Amino acid sequence: METNQNVELLRSTVDALNAGDLETCMARMEPEFIINIAGVPQRTGIDTWKLGVDYFKQAFPDMKATVEDAFGSGDRVAVRLTFTGTHTGEFQGIPATGRTVTYESNELYRVNDNGLIAEEWICSDMASLFAQLS
């Protein structure tokens, strides 16, 4: 895939995520999708990815991602996102606060030769998120 196609793939997948269309998101991922999150052991599989999204959506049902920057080189796409949502459910042991939160995430993706998202590396500003919840 061309670099610009890879960038558009990520942008449109974020749009699908914001629309709650997880089936479209998962259809764009390699079945053995590799998940690398800073400070967390590596995980694999689109079902594992969906569990993580479901967990966030239970705590922040209106969570939306805004793509601030996206660019690519070869099979890699870098994305800088801002997430905003309302904390209406328990998250990491913290009961719902009703607060609107905003935090940033810097993410890198690898797109395979079949045009599927194969791997992600995520470094989110969780310290900022937790500060807003406490």
PyMOL commands that set and color helices and strands:
alter all, ss='L'
color gray80, all
select helices_A, chain A and resi 3-18+22-27+46-59+126-133
alter helices_A, ss='H'
color red, helices_A
select strands_A, chain A and resi 29-37+43-44+64-73+76-86+100-111+117-124
alter strands_A, ss='S'
color yellow, strands_A
deselect
rebuild
show_as cartoon
